[in-house]
C-alpha cells in the first residue's frame, strides 16, 4: 500500500498550490462585497465554460456516478448524464432572463424574497443552504474515503486539510479566486479523466473484452432496457435537474459572465461537456462491476460500490497509479467545494442587510466568512459518519426537486404568488418524502401519518419524479387560479437595495 506519509504529503502540496494561486490572483483587487460575491461582468466565454464544468465535476463523478452505474447499469448511466446536462441547458435560457430582470442581483434568495415574500424566501434559504451543505459533506466524504482506501489516511485528516485550504483562498478572494482555480482544474481534469478511462479499457483488453466481462458477470448491467435501471436513471434526471436549479453556485456565475450572450454560450458548452463527462464516469462503474470485486448490496458490511472507480483502477493498474488518480479526485473535490463555499458566502452576505442596520462591506465579508467556517466544520463532522456519497446526494436532490419549478416559474409567470409557490413546494416535498426510502425510519415514526404512508420506492423514481411533478402541477394551477399580476419591474432594484438599505419590498 502507498504510505500514509506520501499520500498526505502530496495532498498538502496539491492543496497548497491551489490556495496560493487563488490568493495570488486576487491580491490587490476590488475588495467590495459585490465583487467578492459575483465578480460581476468579468468572465469571458472560455473561463465561464471552465468554471461551469469544474464546479460540477466534484469528486462525486468518481464516486456517486460510478456507484450508480455499478448498481443499475447503462440505463442509469444515461439517466445520470442527461440529468447533469439538463440543468446547464435550462440555465442557458434562465441566465439571460435573470440578468434582465435582476441586473443588480447576487443570489437566488434575494430573488425569492423580492418575488415571493418572506415565507417562501425563508423556505428557499433553508432548502438551498441545506442542499449545498449536504453537497459539501458528500464531497468531503468521498475524498476522505478514497485516501483512506488507497493509503490508510485517517478520514478526519483529509477532511480537515481540504476544508482548511479551500477556506483559505475562498475566504480571501471570493468568487474570483474560485473561478481562476476552476479554470486550471478543468484544464487538468478533463484530459486526465479521458486518459484514465482509455487506459482502463486498454488494460482490460479493449472494448470487446470489457463488454464481455460485464455481460458475463451481470448481463442486466449492459441491458439498456433493464427496467430497474431505467426507473433509477429517470429518477436521477428529475433529481439532478431540480437540485441544480436551487444551487446558488450557478446564480453567482450568471452575474460573473461578461454579458448575457457569454452566459448563454457558457452554459450551452457546459451542457455537452458535463453530460459527456458524467456519462464516461458512470460507465466506469459498470466496468468496475464486471471486472472488479465490487459489492453493490447496501446492507452488506462489505459494500464498496461507492468506491467502485478506485477498486477498478487499482485492479487494472496497481497502487501507485491509483494514488495519481486519487490526486485527480482531490482536484475534483477542490473544484466543487470552493464553489460551494463561495455560494454559501454569497447567500449570507446578500441576506445580512435584512438582519443588520446598514452593515458595511467589512461586516458583510466577515459574516460570510464566519458562516462558511461553521458550515465547513459541520460538513467535516457529517462526512466522517456518512457511508454512501450517493445516498447523501439523494437527500439533497429531493429537496431541490420539490422547490425548483415553483422558484424559477416566478421569472415568467405574473400570477404565481408567494403562498402559491410555498404550498406547491411543500406539496411536492411531502409526496417525495412519502416514497423516499432513506428516511423511512423517520417518516414512519410520525404519529398517524406513518401508518398511512405508501411503500417506499427503492429505485427513487416515484420519490424524485413525484416531488418535481407534483410541485410543478401545483404551481401551474396556483398561477392559473390566481388573480395576482406581479410587476416584473419591481425586481430591477433587488440586489442594489439589499446591499444598501436592508432589502426591497416583497411581493406579498
C-alpha positions as CSV (number, residue, x, y, z in Angstrom):
1,X,0.0,0.0,0.0
2,X,1.1,3.6,-0.7
3,X,2.3,5.0,2.6
4,X,0.2,7.4,4.5
5,X,3.0,10.0,4.7
6,X,3.4,10.1,0.9
7,X,-0.3,10.4,0.4
8,X,-0.6,13.2,2.9
9,X,2.4,15.0,1.6
10,X,1.1,15.0,-2.0
11,X,-2.3,16.1,-0.7
12,X,-0.8,19.1,1.1
13,X,1.3,20.1,-1.8
14,X,-1.7,20.0,-4.2
15,X,-4.0,21.9,-1.9
16,X,-1.3,24.5,-1.0
17,X,-0.7,25.1,-4.7
18,X,-4.3,26.0,-5.4
19,X,-4.6,28.1,-2.3
20,X,-1.5,30.0,-3.4
21,X,-3.0,30.5,-6.9
22,X,-6.3,31.8,-5.5
23,X,-4.7,34.2,-3.1
24,X,-2.1,35.4,-5.6
25,X,-4.6,36.0,-8.4
26,X,-6.9,38.1,-6.2
27,X,-4.3,40.2,-4.3
28,X,-4.9,43.9,-4.6
29,X,-8.2,43.5,-6.5
30,X,-11.5,45.1,-5.7
31,X,-12.5,44.2,-2.2
32,X,-16.1,45.3,-2.2
33,X,-18.8,42.9,-1.1
34,X,-20.4,42.9,-4.5
35,X,-17.1,41.9,-6.2
36,X,-16.5,39.3,-3.5
37,X,-19.9,37.8,-4.3
38,X,-20.2,37.9,-8.0
39,X,-17.0,39.0,-9.8
40,X,-19.7,40.9,-11.8
41,X,-19.3,41.1,-15.6
42,X,-15.7,40.0,-15.6
43,X,-15.6,36.5,-17.1
44,X,-15.4,35.6,-20.8
45,X,-16.8,32.5,-22.5
46,X,-13.7,30.3,-22.1
47,X,-13.4,30.8,-18.3
48,X,-17.2,30.7,-18.0
49,X,-17.3,27.3,-19.6
50,X,-14.3,26.1,-17.5
51,X,-15.8,27.2,-14.2
52,X,-19.2,25.7,-15.0
53,X,-17.5,22.4,-15.8
54,X,-15.2,22.4,-12.9
55,X,-17.9,23.3,-10.4
56,X,-20.0,20.3,-11.5
57,X,-17.0,17.9,-11.5
58,X,-16.8,17.2,-7.9
59,X,-15.3,14.0,-6.6
60,X,-18.8,12.6,-6.8
61,X,-18.2,11.9,-10.5
62,X,-15.6,9.3,-9.4
63,X,-17.8,8.1,-6.6
64,X,-21.6,8.6,-6.9
65,X,-21.7,8.3,-10.7
66,X,-19.8,5.0,-10.8
67,X,-21.8,3.8,-7.8
68,X,-25.0,4.3,-9.8
69,X,-23.5,2.6,-12.8
70,X,-22.3,-0.4,-10.8
71,X,-25.7,-0.8,-9.1
72,X,-28.1,-0.2,-12.0
73,X,-26.2,-0.5,-15.3
74,X,-26.1,1.5,-18.5
75,X,-29.7,2.7,-18.2
76,X,-28.8,4.6,-15.1
77,X,-25.6,5.9,-16.7
78,X,-27.7,7.5,-19.5
79,X,-30.1,9.0,-16.9
80,X,-27.3,10.4,-14.9
81,X,-25.7,12.0,-17.9
82,X,-29.0,13.5,-19.1
83,X,-29.8,14.7,-15.6
84,X,-26.5,16.6,-15.4
85,X,-26.8,18.1,-18.9
86,X,-30.4,19.4,-18.5
87,X,-29.7,22.0,-15.8
88,X,-27.0,23.6,-17.9
89,X,-29.3,23.7,-20.8
90,X,-32.0,25.3,-18.7
91,X,-29.6,27.9,-17.3
92,X,-28.7,28.9,-20.9
93,X,-32.2,30.3,-21.1
94,X,-32.7,31.2,-17.4
95,X,-29.4,33.0,-17.1
96,X,-30.1,35.9,-19.6
97,X,-33.7,36.1,-18.1
98,X,-32.3,36.5,-14.6
99,X,-29.8,39.2,-15.7
100,X,-32.6,41.0,-17.5
101,X,-35.0,41.1,-14.5
102,X,-32.5,41.4,-11.7
103,X,-29.5,43.2,-13.2
104,X,-28.1,44.1,-9.7
105,X,-28.8,40.8,-8.1
106,X,-26.5,38.5,-6.2
107,X,-28.4,35.4,-5.1
108,X,-31.4,33.2,-5.6
109,X,-32.6,34.1,-2.1
110,X,-32.6,37.8,-3.0
111,X,-34.9,36.9,-5.9
112,X,-37.1,34.7,-3.8
113,X,-37.6,37.5,-1.2
114,X,-38.4,40.1,-3.9
115,X,-40.6,37.9,-6.0
116,X,-42.4,35.8,-3.3
117,X,-42.1,37.5,0.1
118,X,-40.8,36.4,3.4
119,X,-42.3,33.0,3.9
120,X,-41.1,31.5,0.6
121,X,-37.8,33.3,1.0
122,X,-37.2,31.6,4.4
123,X,-38.1,28.2,2.9
124,X,-35.7,28.8,-0.1
125,X,-32.9,29.9,2.2
126,X,-33.3,26.8,4.3
127,X,-33.5,24.4,1.3
128,X,-30.7,26.0,-0.7
129,X,-28.3,26.2,2.2
130,X,-29.1,22.6,3.3
131,X,-28.6,21.4,-0.2
132,X,-25.2,23.0,-0.5
133,X,-24.2,21.8,3.0
134,X,-25.1,18.2,2.1
135,X,-23.1,18.6,-1.2
136,X,-20.0,19.7,0.7
137,X,-20.4,16.9,3.2
138,X,-20.7,14.4,0.4
139,X,-17.6,15.7,-1.4
140,X,-15.6,15.5,1.8
141,X,-16.9,12.0,2.5
142,X,-15.8,10.9,-1.0
143,X,-12.3,12.2,-0.9
144,X,-11.7,11.1,2.7
145,X,-12.9,7.6,1.8
146,X,-10.7,7.5,-1.3
147,X,-7.5,8.4,0.6
148,X,-8.4,6.0,3.4
149,X,-8.8,3.2,0.9
150,X,-5.6,3.9,-1.0
151,X,-3.2,4.9,1.7
152,X,-4.9,4.5,5.1
153,X,-5.1,8.2,5.7
154,X,-7.4,8.9,8.6
155,X,-10.6,10.4,7.2
156,X,-10.6,13.3,9.6
157,X,-7.2,14.4,8.4
158,X,-8.2,14.5,4.8
159,X,-11.5,16.4,5.5
160,X,-9.7,19.0,7.7
161,X,-7.0,19.6,5.1
162,X,-9.4,20.0,2.2
163,X,-11.8,22.2,4.2
164,X,-9.0,24.3,5.6
165,X,-7.1,25.1,2.4
166,X,-10.2,25.8,0.4
167,X,-11.5,28.1,3.1
168,X,-8.2,30.0,3.0
169,X,-8.4,31.2,-0.6
170,X,-12.2,31.4,-1.0
171,X,-12.4,33.5,2.2
172,X,-9.7,35.8,0.9
173,X,-10.5,36.2,-2.7
174,X,-14.2,35.2,-3.0
175,X,-15.6,34.2,-6.3
176,X,-12.7,35.5,-8.4
177,X,-10.3,33.1,-6.6
178,X,-12.8,30.3,-7.1
179,X,-13.1,30.9,-10.9
180,X,-9.4,31.1,-11.6
181,X,-8.7,27.9,-9.7
182,X,-11.7,26.3,-11.5
183,X,-10.1,27.2,-14.9
184,X,-6.9,25.4,-14.1
185,X,-8.7,22.4,-12.6
186,X,-10.9,22.0,-15.7
187,X,-7.9,22.1,-18.0
188,X,-6.2,19.4,-15.9
189,X,-9.1,17.2,-15.0
190,X,-10.8,16.6,-18.4
191,X,-7.7,15.2,-20.2
192,X,-6.7,13.2,-17.1
193,X,-10.1,11.6,-16.8
194,X,-10.1,10.8,-20.5
195,X,-6.7,9.2,-20.2
196,X,-7.7,7.1,-17.2
197,X,-10.9,5.9,-18.9
198,X,-8.9,5.0,-22.1
199,X,-6.2,3.3,-20.0
200,X,-8.7,1.2,-18.2
201,X,-10.2,-0.1,-21.4
202,X,-6.8,-0.9,-22.9
203,X,-5.6,-2.6,-19.6
204,X,-8.7,-4.8,-19.6
205,X,-8.1,-5.9,-23.2
206,X,-10.1,-3.5,-25.3
207,X,-13.8,-2.6,-25.7
208,X,-14.9,-6.1,-26.7
209,X,-13.3,-7.7,-23.7
210,X,-14.7,-5.0,-21.4
211,X,-18.2,-5.6,-22.7
212,X,-17.9,-9.4,-22.5
213,X,-16.6,-9.3,-18.9
214,X,-19.5,-7.2,-17.7
215,X,-22.1,-9.3,-19.6
216,X,-20.7,-12.5,-18.2
217,X,-20.8,-11.1,-14.6
218,X,-24.2,-9.5,-14.8
219,X,-25.9,-9.1,-18.1
220,X,-28.5,-6.7,-16.8
221,X,-25.8,-4.1,-16.4
222,X,-25.4,-3.8,-20.2
223,X,-29.1,-4.1,-21.0
224,X,-30.4,-0.7,-22.0
225,X,-34.0,-2.0,-21.4
226,X,-33.4,-3.2,-17.9
227,X,-36.4,-1.7,-16.1
228,X,-35.0,-1.0,-12.7
229,X,-32.1,0.8,-14.4
230,X,-34.4,2.8,-16.5
231,X,-36.5,3.8,-13.5
232,X,-33.4,4.7,-11.4
233,X,-32.0,6.7,-14.3
234,X,-35.2,8.6,-14.9
235,X,-35.4,9.3,-11.2
236,X,-31.9,10.7,-11.3
237,X,-32.7,13.0,-14.2
238,X,-35.6,14.6,-12.2
239,X,-33.5,14.7,-9.0
240,X,-30.5,16.5,-10.5
241,X,-32.5,18.9,-12.6
242,X,-34.4,20.0,-9.5
243,X,-31.3,20.2,-7.3
244,X,-29.2,22.3,-9.6
245,X,-32.0,24.9,-10.1
246,X,-31.7,25.8,-6.4
247,X,-27.9,25.7,-6.4
248,X,-26.5,29.2,-5.7
249,X,-23.3,28.3,-7.5
250,X,-24.9,28.8,-10.9
251,X,-26.7,32.0,-9.9
252,X,-23.4,33.5,-9.0
253,X,-21.9,32.7,-12.4
254,X,-24.8,34.2,-14.2
255,X,-23.7,37.6,-12.9
256,X,-20.0,36.8,-13.3
257,X,-20.4,36.5,-17.1
258,X,-19.3,39.4,-19.2
259,X,-22.8,39.7,-20.8
260,X,-25.9,37.6,-21.3
261,X,-24.7,36.0,-24.6
262,X,-21.5,34.9,-22.8
263,X,-23.6,33.3,-20.1
264,X,-25.8,31.5,-22.6
265,X,-22.9,30.2,-24.6
266,X,-21.0,29.1,-21.5
267,X,-24.0,27.1,-20.2
268,X,-24.6,25.6,-23.7
269,X,-20.9,24.5,-23.8
270,X,-21.2,23.0,-20.3
271,X,-24.4,21.1,-21.3
272,X,-22.3,19.0,-23.7
273,X,-19.1,18.7,-21.6
274,X,-20.9,17.9,-18.3
275,X,-23.2,15.3,-19.9
276,X,-20.3,13.6,-21.6
277,X,-18.1,13.7,-18.5
278,X,-20.7,12.1,-16.3
279,X,-21.6,9.5,-18.9
280,X,-17.9,8.3,-19.0
281,X,-17.5,8.4,-15.2
282,X,-20.8,6.5,-14.6
283,X,-19.9,4.0,-17.3
284,X,-16.7,3.1,-15.5
285,X,-18.9,1.9,-12.6
286,X,-20.5,-0.6,-14.9
287,X,-17.0,-1.7,-16.0
288,X,-15.9,-2.0,-12.3
289,X,-18.9,-4.2,-11.5
290,X,-17.9,-6.6,-14.3
291,X,-14.2,-6.7,-13.8
292,X,-13.5,-6.0,-10.1
293,X,-14.7,-7.2,-6.7
294,X,-17.4,-4.7,-6.2
295,X,-20.2,-5.3,-3.7
296,X,-23.4,-3.4,-4.5
297,X,-25.6,-4.6,-1.7
298,X,-26.0,-1.5,0.5
299,X,-27.0,-3.6,3.5
300,X,-23.7,-5.6,3.3
301,X,-20.8,-4.7,5.6
302,X,-18.5,-5.3,2.6
303,X,-20.4,-2.7,0.5
304,X,-17.8,-0.8,-1.7
305,X,-19.8,0.3,-4.8
306,X,-19.2,3.9,-3.6
307,X,-15.5,3.5,-4.4
308,X,-16.0,1.2,-7.4
309,X,-14.0,3.5,-9.6
310,X,-10.9,3.2,-7.3
311,X,-11.3,-0.5,-6.9
312,X,-11.3,-0.8,-10.7
313,X,-8.2,1.4,-11.2
314,X,-6.3,-0.5,-8.5
315,X,-7.1,-3.9,-10.1
316,X,-6.2,-2.6,-13.6
317,X,-3.1,-0.6,-12.8
318,X,-1.8,-1.1,-9.3
319,X,-1.4,1.1,-6.2
320,X,0.9,3.9,-7.4
321,X,-1.2,4.9,-10.4
322,X,-4.2,4.6,-8.1
323,X,-2.6,7.3,-5.9
324,X,-2.3,9.5,-9.0
325,X,-6.0,9.0,-9.6
326,X,-6.7,10.0,-6.0
327,X,-4.9,13.2,-6.6
328,X,-7.2,13.7,-9.7
329,X,-10.1,13.2,-7.2
330,X,-8.5,15.8,-5.0
331,X,-8.6,18.3,-7.8
332,X,-12.2,17.4,-8.4
333,X,-13.3,17.9,-4.8
334,X,-11.5,21.2,-4.6
335,X,-13.1,22.4,-7.8
336,X,-16.6,21.8,-6.3
337,X,-16.1,22.6,-2.6
338,X,-14.6,26.1,-3.4
339,X,-17.6,26.9,-5.5
340,X,-20.0,25.8,-2.7
341,X,-18.1,27.8,-0.1
342,X,-18.3,30.9,-2.3
343,X,-22.0,30.2,-2.9
344,X,-22.8,29.8,0.8
345,X,-20.8,33.0,1.5
346,X,-22.9,34.9,-1.1
347,X,-26.2,33.7,0.4
348,X,-25.4,35.1,3.9
349,X,-23.7,38.3,2.6
350,X,-26.7,39.2,0.4
351,X,-29.1,38.5,3.2
352,X,-27.3,40.1,6.2
353,X,-28.7,43.5,5.4
354,X,-32.2,42.2,6.3
355,X,-30.9,41.4,9.8
356,X,-28.4,44.3,10.4
357,X,-28.9,48.0,10.2
358,X,-26.8,49.3,7.2
359,X,-23.8,46.9,7.5
360,X,-20.6,48.0,5.8
361,X,-18.6,45.9,3.4
362,X,-16.3,44.7,6.1
363,X,-19.2,43.4,8.2
364,X,-20.7,41.6,5.3
365,X,-17.5,39.9,4.3
366,X,-16.8,38.8,7.9
367,X,-20.3,37.4,8.2
368,X,-19.9,35.5,5.1
369,X,-16.6,34.0,6.2
370,X,-17.9,33.1,9.7
371,X,-20.8,31.2,8.3
372,X,-18.6,29.4,5.8
373,X,-16.3,28.3,8.6
374,X,-19.3,27.0,10.6
375,X,-20.6,25.1,7.6
376,X,-17.2,23.6,6.8
377,X,-16.8,22.3,10.3
378,X,-20.3,20.8,10.4
379,X,-19.7,19.2,6.9
380,X,-16.5,17.7,8.1
381,X,-18.4,16.2,11.1
382,X,-21.1,14.7,8.8
383,X,-18.6,13.4,6.3
384,X,-16.9,11.3,9.0
385,X,-20.1,9.4,9.6
386,X,-21.6,9.1,6.1
387,X,-21.4,5.8,4.4
388,X,-22.6,6.4,0.9
389,X,-21.9,9.5,-1.2
390,X,-24.8,8.7,-3.5
391,X,-27.3,8.5,-0.6
392,X,-26.2,11.8,0.7
393,X,-26.8,13.4,-2.7
394,X,-30.2,11.8,-2.9
395,X,-31.5,13.6,0.2
396,X,-30.1,16.9,-1.2
397,X,-31.6,16.2,-4.6
398,X,-35.1,15.5,-3.1
399,X,-35.2,19.0,-1.5
400,X,-34.3,20.6,-4.8
401,X,-36.8,18.6,-6.8
402,X,-39.7,19.9,-4.7
403,X,-38.7,23.6,-4.8
404,X,-37.1,24.1,-8.2
405,X,-40.1,24.7,-10.6
406,X,-42.1,27.0,-8.2
407,X,-39.0,29.0,-7.6
408,X,-38.0,29.6,-11.3
409,X,-41.5,29.8,-12.6
410,X,-41.8,33.2,-11.0
411,X,-39.4,34.5,-13.5
412,X,-42.0,34.0,-16.2
413,X,-45.4,33.9,-14.5
414,X,-47.1,37.0,-13.1
415,X,-49.8,35.0,-11.4
416,X,-47.9,32.8,-9.1
417,X,-47.8,34.3,-5.6
418,X,-45.6,33.6,-2.6
419,X,-48.2,31.5,-0.8
420,X,-48.9,29.6,-4.0
421,X,-45.2,28.9,-4.6
422,X,-44.7,27.8,-1.0
423,X,-47.7,25.5,-0.8
424,X,-46.7,23.9,-4.2
425,X,-43.1,23.3,-2.9
426,X,-44.4,21.7,0.3
427,X,-46.8,19.5,-1.5
428,X,-44.0,18.2,-3.7
429,X,-41.7,17.7,-0.8
430,X,-44.5,15.8,1.1
431,X,-45.0,13.4,-1.9
432,X,-41.3,12.9,-2.3
433,X,-40.8,12.1,1.4
434,X,-43.7,9.7,1.4
435,X,-41.8,7.4,-1.1
436,X,-38.2,8.2,0.0
437,X,-36.5,5.1,1.3
438,X,-33.5,6.6,3.0
439,X,-35.6,8.4,5.7
440,X,-38.1,5.6,6.2
441,X,-37.4,5.2,9.8
442,X,-38.1,8.8,10.5
443,X,-41.3,9.2,8.3
444,X,-42.9,6.0,9.6
445,X,-42.4,7.1,13.2
446,X,-44.6,10.2,12.7
447,X,-47.9,9.5,14.6
448,X,-50.9,8.8,12.4
449,X,-49.0,9.9,9.2
450,X,-46.6,7.0,9.5
451,X,-49.4,4.4,9.2
452,X,-50.8,6.0,6.1
453,X,-47.6,6.1,4.1
454,X,-47.3,4.1,0.9
455,X,-44.5,1.6,0.4
456,X,-41.1,3.2,-0.2
457,X,-39.6,3.2,-3.7
458,X,-36.1,1.7,-3.6
459,X,-35.4,3.0,-7.1
460,X,-36.3,6.6,-6.1
461,X,-38.3,7.3,-9.3
462,X,-41.6,7.8,-7.5
463,X,-39.9,10.0,-4.9
464,X,-38.0,12.3,-7.2
465,X,-40.5,12.4,-10.1
466,X,-43.3,12.8,-7.6
467,X,-41.7,15.7,-5.8
468,X,-40.9,17.5,-9.1
469,X,-44.1,16.8,-11.0
470,X,-46.5,17.5,-8.1
471,X,-44.8,20.8,-7.2
472,X,-44.9,21.7,-10.9
473,X,-48.5,20.9,-11.4
474,X,-49.5,22.7,-8.1
475,X,-47.6,25.8,-9.2
476,X,-49.2,25.9,-12.6
477,X,-52.7,25.5,-11.0
478,X,-51.9,28.1,-8.4
479,X,-50.8,30.6,-11.0
480,X,-53.8,29.9,-13.2
481,X,-56.4,30.4,-10.5
482,X,-54.7,33.5,-9.0
483,X,-55.9,37.0,-9.8
484,X,-52.5,38.5,-9.0
485,X,-50.4,40.2,-11.6
486,X,-46.8,40.7,-10.4
487,X,-44.9,43.7,-11.9
488,X,-41.5,42.3,-13.0
489,X,-40.1,45.9,-12.9
490,X,-40.1,45.6,-9.1
491,X,-37.2,43.1,-9.4
492,X,-34.9,45.6,-11.1
493,X,-33.5,47.1,-7.8
494,X,-33.4,43.9,-5.9
495,X,-29.6,43.5,-5.5
496,X,-28.9,47.2,-5.1
497,X,-31.5,47.6,-2.4
498,X,-30.4,44.6,-0.4
499,X,-26.8,45.8,-0.2
500,X,-27.7,49.3,0.9
501,X,-30.8,49.6,2.9
502,X,-31.7,46.2,4.1
503,X,-33.9,44.8,1.3
504,X,-36.5,45.7,-1.2
505,X,-40.3,45.4,-0.8
506,X,-41.6,41.9,-1.1
507,X,-44.2,40.7,-3.4
508,X,-46.8,40.0,-0.8
